[in-house]
Amino acid sequence: MRRFPTSSVFPAPVALTLLMALACGDGSSLDPIDELGNYEGKFTSDDVERTYLVHAPPRWDGSTPLPLVIALHGVPGNGRLMRDVTAFDEAADREGFIISYPDASFRDWAVGCDCTRAEFEGVSDVRFIRELIDELSGRLRVDRGRVYVAGFSQGALMSQLLACRLSDRLAAVASVAATMLSGVAQGCSPSQPVSVLFVHGSEDTEFPPGGRVEASASTLSVAATIGTWVRLNSCGADPVVTPLPDTADDGTTVRLEKYTGCAEATSVAYYAVEGGGHSWPGSPADFSGAKSRDISATRVISDFFQGRRR
């Protein structure tokens, strides 16, 4: 991802005008909400009407292809809450990318465990996200080589499934406050390497860093999840470990573990939040759980995605 050159900057109303007439005869649409680059869209997938929000940098001229980041909310939640929790709109304006916040159907994601209502109802969110990428690429100038997914909690489980199933569409994924479902890990066979980032708190009780055993919803430990991606991406076995500055008096510290030497210039990285709970570090929104202020998950994810190309 790169910043816009000055020559591509247009007044906000021009960008709005460029995107006004985006409804199609099939019932899908992308409608402007305001003059700040915010839109809401819908289309049908698996016979279910799916909805999503989109934010584009308001001074974008609409012609320069931009990276696309898809942010998946936790449960309960929705795209609007994910937007508030992450403040990805600000990062999109600063770094120059399109950000979309889709809504789960039936209030949860089909994460690959046969244990959510979405799955009981026959929904495929892998198909939905593939179609969302196509939908947005058909309406906006998306750089198809720079498409990314970031997820929180159950949305992070979904991001792991997408890394396994949509590696032909995604350049990188990020997971905050969740590891990987054991069943998904067993069947994970990406068609090409994909970079993966993790942010996880040592005191997370929803998705314990040691993993959990729960019928079809068992999860791997953080170490086993990272080990899975180190193996799949053919990375070096030993990470470079960097303690980060303890800048906030919040009872947490952070270290970065980065695996390099991976296939096709991919990487695997892990921000270990010691003392952190089930939260999005650095979130401007009030959220339960011990939350670190030493890092911004939104910032480190944006930095990790920057420049990565499928």
C-alpha positions in Angstrom: 0.0 0.0 0.0 1.2 3.5 -0.8 0.2 7.0 -0.2 -1.5 8.9 -3.0 0.6 11.2 -5.2 -0.6 14.8 -5.0 -1.8 14.7 -8.6 -4.5 12.1 -7.7 -6.1 14.2 -5.0 -9.6 15.5 -5.9 -12.2 17.3 -3.7 -14.4 14.9 -1.7 -17.6 15.7 -3.8 -15.9 14.5 -6.9 -15.1 11.1 -5.4 -18.7 10.9 -4.2 -20.0 11.7 -7.7 -17.9 9.0 -9.2 -19.6 6.4 -7.1 -23.2 7.6 -7.0 -24.7 5.3 -9.7 -23.6 1.8 -8.6 -26.9 -0.1 -8.3 -27.4 -3.1 -10.6 -30.5 -4.9 -11.9 -29.7 -8.0 -9.9 -30.6 -6.2 -6.7 -27.0 -5.5 -5.6 -26.0 -2.0 -4.8 -23.4 0.3 -3.3 -24.9 3.5 -2.0 -23.2 6.6 -0.6 -23.9 7.4 3.0 -22.1 10.8 3.2 -19.4 12.8 1.6 -16.7 11.3 3.7 -16.1 8.3 1.5 -18.6 6.0 3.3 -20.9 3.6 1.5 -23.2 0.7 2.3 -23.7 -2.2 -0.1 -25.7 -5.4 -0.4 -25.9 -8.5 -2.7 -27.3 -12.0 -2.5 -25.1 -15.0 -1.6 -26.4 -18.5 -0.9 -29.9 -17.0 -1.2 -29.2 -14.7 1.7 -29.0 -10.9 1.4 -25.6 -9.9 2.6 -24.7 -6.4 3.7 -21.5 -4.6 4.1 -19.9 -1.1 4.7 -17.2 0.4 2.6 -14.9 3.3 3.3 -12.7 4.8 0.5 -10.3 7.7 1.1 -12.6 10.7 0.4 -10.1 12.5 -1.8 -9.5 9.5 -4.0 -10.1 10.2 -7.7 -11.5 6.7 -8.3 -9.0 5.9 -11.1 -5.9 4.7 -9.2 -6.2 1.0 -8.2 -6.1 0.7 -4.4 -5.5 -2.2 -2.1 -8.6 -3.7 -0.4 -8.8 -4.7 3.3 -11.7 -6.7 4.6 -12.3 -6.5 8.3 -14.3 -9.3 10.0 -16.1 -8.5 13.2 -16.4 -10.8 16.3 -19.7 -12.3 17.7 -21.9 -10.7 18.7 -21.2 -7.8 16.5 -21.5 -6.3 13.0 -19.6 -4.3 10.5 -20.4 -0.9 12.2 -19.1 -2.1 15.5 -15.9 -3.4 13.8 -15.4 0.0 12.2 -15.7 1.7 15.6 -13.5 -0.8 17.4 -10.7 -0.7 14.9 -10.7 2.8 13.5 -9.5 1.3 10.2 -11.1 4.3 8.3 -8.4 6.6 9.6 -5.7 4.1 8.5 -7.3 3.8 5.1 -7.2 7.6 4.7 -3.6 7.7 5.9 -2.2 4.8 3.9 -4.4 4.8 0.9 -6.6 1.7 0.8 -10.3 0.7 0.6 -11.7 -0.9 3.8 -14.8 -3.0 3.9 -16.7 -4.2 6.9 -19.1 -7.1 6.0 -21.8 -8.3 8.3 -22.1 -12.0 9.3 -25.3 -13.7 8.4 -27.4 -15.0 11.4 -25.0 -13.0 13.6 -22.1 -15.4 13.2 -19.6 -16.7 10.6 -19.4 -20.1 8.9 -15.9 -20.7 10.3 -15.4 -24.4 9.3 -16.5 -26.1 12.5 -20.1 -27.1 11.6 -21.0 -25.4 14.9 -22.4 -22.0 14.1 -25.9 -21.1 12.9 -24.5 -19.8 9.7 -23.2 -23.3 8.9 -26.4 -24.9 10.1 -28.3 -22.6 7.6 -26.0 -23.7 4.7 -24.1 -20.4 4.4 -20.6 -20.5 3.0 -18.7 -17.4 4.1 -15.7 -18.4 2.0 -17.9 -18.1 -1.0 -19.3 -14.8 0.4 -15.9 -13.2 0.8 -14.8 -14.4 -2.6 -18.0 -12.8 -4.0 -17.4 -9.6 -2.0 -14.0 -9.3 -3.5 -15.4 -9.7 -7.0 -18.3 -7.3 -6.2 -16.1 -4.5 -4.9 -13.6 -5.1 -7.7 -16.4 -4.7 -10.2 -17.5 -1.4 -8.7 -14.3 0.2 -7.5 -10.7 0.2 -8.8 -9.3 -2.6 -6.5 -5.7 -3.8 -6.9 -6.5 -7.5 -7.1 -2.9 -8.4 -6.2 -3.3 -6.5 -2.8 -6.4 -7.9 -1.1 -6.2 -8.6 2.7 -8.4 -9.8 5.5 -8.2 -8.9 9.2 -10.5 -10.5 11.8 -11.3 -10.2 15.5 -12.3 -13.2 17.7 -14.7 -15.3 15.6 -13.8 -13.1 12.7 -10.2 -14.1 13.3 -11.1 -17.7 13.0 -12.7 -16.8 9.7 -9.6 -15.1 8.6 -7.6 -18.3 9.2 -10.1 -20.3 7.1 -9.9 -17.8 4.3 -6.1 -18.0 4.3 -6.5 -21.8 3.8 -9.2 -21.6 1.2 -8.6 -18.3 -0.6 -4.9 -18.0 -0.9 -5.3 -17.4 -4.6 -7.2 -14.2 -3.8 -5.4 -12.9 -0.6 -1.9 -11.5 -0.1 -2.0 -11.6 3.7 -4.4 -12.1 6.7 -4.3 -10.9 10.3 -5.9 -12.5 13.3 -6.6 -10.7 16.6 -7.7 -12.6 19.7 -8.1 -16.0 18.2 -6.0 -18.9 17.0 -7.0 -21.6 14.6 -9.7 -24.3 14.7 -8.1 -27.7 15.0 -10.3 -29.1 12.2 -9.4 -26.2 9.9 -5.7 -26.7 10.5 -6.0 -30.4 9.6 -7.5 -29.6 6.3 -5.6 -26.5 5.5 -3.8 -26.7 2.1 -3.4 -23.3 0.6 -2.7 -23.2 -3.2 0.1 -20.7 -2.5 1.9 -19.2 0.5 0.1 -16.3 2.3 1.5 -14.0 5.0 -0.1 -14.3 8.4 0.0 -12.0 11.4 -1.3 -12.8 14.9 -2.0 -10.5 17.9 -3.0 -12.4 21.0 -3.2 -11.7 24.7 -1.8 -14.0 27.3 -4.9 -13.6 29.5 -7.4 -14.2 26.7 -10.1 -16.4 28.3 -12.3 -16.6 25.1 -9.5 -18.1 23.1 -6.9 -19.3 25.6 -3.3 -19.1 24.2 -2.9 -22.7 25.2 -5.9 -23.8 23.0 -9.1 -25.4 24.0 -10.9 -28.7 23.6 -14.6 -28.2 22.8 -16.2 -30.9 20.5 -16.0 -29.6 17.0 -14.9 -26.1 18.1 -11.5 -27.2 19.5 -8.7 -24.7 18.8 -4.9 -25.0 18.6 -2.6 -23.2 20.9 -0.9 -20.0 19.7 2.3 -21.9 19.3 0.7 -24.7 17.3 -1.2 -22.2 15.1 2.0 -20.3 14.3 3.8 -23.5 13.8 1.2 -24.5 11.2 1.8 -21.4 9.2 5.6 -21.6 9.5 5.4 -25.0 8.0 2.9 -24.1 5.3 4.9 -21.1 4.3 8.3 -23.0 4.6 9.7 -20.4 6.9 12.8 -20.6 9.0 12.1 -22.4 12.4 13.6 -19.7 14.7 11.9 -16.3 14.9 13.6 -13.0 15.4 12.2 -11.9 18.9 12.0 -8.1 19.7 10.7 -6.8 23.0 8.7 -3.6 22.2 8.9 -0.4 24.3 6.5 -0.5 27.3 5.0 3.0 26.7 1.7 2.7 28.6 1.1 2.0 32.3 -1.6 -0.6 31.6 -0.1 -3.8 33.0 0.8 -5.2 29.6 4.0 -5.7 27.6 4.4 -6.7 24.0 7.1 -8.7 22.1 7.2 -9.3 18.4 8.2 -12.7 17.0 8.9 -12.6 13.3 9.6 -15.6 11.1 11.5 -15.0 7.9 13.0 -16.9 5.0 9.5 -18.0 4.0 8.4 -19.0 0.5 7.6 -16.4 -2.0 8.7 -13.5 0.3 5.8 -14.2 2.7 6.2 -14.0 6.5 4.6 -15.0 9.8 4.5 -12.6 12.7 3.2 -12.7 16.2 2.6 -9.8 18.6 2.5 -11.5 22.0 0.6 -9.2 24.5 1.6 -10.3 28.0 -1.2 -9.4 30.4 -3.6 -8.7 27.5 -7.1 -10.1 27.4 -9.7 -10.7 24.7 -9.5 -7.3 23.0 -8.3 -5.2 20.1 -5.1 -3.5 21.4 -5.2 0.3 21.0 -8.9 0.4 20.2 -10.5 3.8 20.6 -13.7 2.0 21.6 -14.5 0.8 25.1 -14.1 -2.9 25.0 -14.1 -5.6 27.7 -10.9 -7.4 28.7 -7.4 -6.1 29.5 -6.4 -4.0 26.6 -2.8 -3.0 25.8 -2.0 0.6 24.8 1.6 -0.3 23.9 0.6 -1.1 20.3 -2.3 -0.4 18.0 -3.5 -3.6 16.4 -4.8 -1.5 13.5 -1.5 0.2 13.0 0.6 -3.0 13.1 -1.8 -4.8 10.8 -1.7 -1.9 8.3 2.1 -1.9 8.4 2.2 -5.7 8.0 -0.1 -5.5 4.9 1.8 -2.7 3.3 3.6 -3.7 0.2 2.6 -7.4 0.3 1.4 -8.6 -3.0 -0.1 -11.9 -4.1 
